[in-house]
Amino acid sequence: MAEYGESSFGWKEAEINLTPHVGRVVRLGFYYGFFSFDSANHPGWLIDDISIIVTNAAPQFLFKSVAFTNGQAQLTFVAPAGTNYVIEGSTNLTNWTPLQTNTATSGDNIFIDIQSANFSTRFYRLKK
């Protein structure tokens, strides 16, 4: 993405647009290499004030609320319209069971777990 090899004798500000990498994992790495046989002082480098600013980014999936009515859990969530998703349930966070597969609509999506009263503890997750 960016590489700097010259001497600046001061701070050098850099800005890198990560928009082409939206939806992917981005790893930032910093490497300084210097090799010398003498014992003289040599220049080094400092990195300061790194920030990643996200603008105009809506979450892919977001649980908004969980309500219980008549012993049934009602989950309200948002997802990108047209996205296929699976809601899974678990009692131990290790073994997951698909509860519903559907395509998200615009706005709020609602799932009612009519079996939730059969469990003393139940966890939910939303997957693409």
N, C-alpha and C positions, 0 to 999 in steps of 0.2 A: 504494500500500500504506500509506504513512504520509507525512504532511506536517506540518511544524512551522513556524509563522510567528510565534509570540509570543516575547518576550524571557524568558530564564530566569535570567540573571545567575549562572549556575553550570552544573554538569553536569546533563544530562537523560538518564536511562537509558531506553532503549526496547527492547522485545522484539517481534519480528514473527514470527508463525507462517507458515512457508512450505509447510505441509502441503497446502494446496489446489493447489500448483503442482508437486507431485511428478511426475517424468517429463518436465518441460518445462525449457527454459533460462530461468533467472532472472538478470536483470542488475540490479545495484544501482548507483544513480547518486546523486550528491550535487551540489546546485547552491545556490550562495549568490549572490543578486543584490542589489546596493545601488547606488543612483545618487544623487549629490549634487553641487551646484555649489560648496559651500564646502570649505575645506581643513581643517576640524576633524577630530579623531580620531573615528572611528565604531566601533561594536562590530563584531566579526567572529565567527567560529565555529571550533571545533576538533572534529575527529572522532577518536576514539581507541578502541582495543580492539574492533575489529569481529571477530566470529567467527560462523561458521555451524556449528551442532552437528547432526549427523545421528544419529538414534536409531531403533532397530528397522528399519533399512533393509538389506535383503539386496541384493547386487549383481544386476543383471538377468542378466548372463552372466559367467561366470568360468571360465577355463581352470584346472584344478587340476594336471594333470600331462601330460607327454608321455613315452612310453616307446617304445623300439625293440626289436622282437622279430622275428627272422627277416627283417630288412630292411624291416619294415613299421612305420610310425609309428602309435602308438595314443594318441589324445587323449582325456583324461577332462575333462569340464566339467559345470558346473551351469547350469541355465536354469529359469525359471519353468515349472512343469508346464503342459502344454497350449499352450505358445508354439511357433509355427512358426519354424524357424530354417534357415539355409543355412550350411554350412561351405564356405569357399572356399579355394583354394590358389593360390600364386603363386611364381614363381622370381625375381621382380624387384621386388616390392612395388608395381608399377604395373598390370600386367595380372593380373586375378583370374579364376579358373575355378571355377564351382560344382562341388563334389565330392559333396555330399549335401544333400538337403532332407528335413526330417523334423519331427516334433512332439516336443518335450521331454517326458520323463517326470519324475516326482518323483525326487529323489536324483541320483546320478551318471549322466551320459549318456556313452557311449563311441562313438568313431568310429575305425575302423581304415582307414588309407590303404594299400590293397594295391598302389598304384602308386608309393609314396614311394621305393622302391629305384631307380627310373628317373631320379631327379633328384639332382644333387650338392648342391643347396640347395633347400629348399621352405619357404615361409612359410604360415601358416594364419590365418584370421580367421573369426569367428562373427558372423553378421548375423541380425537379425530379418527 
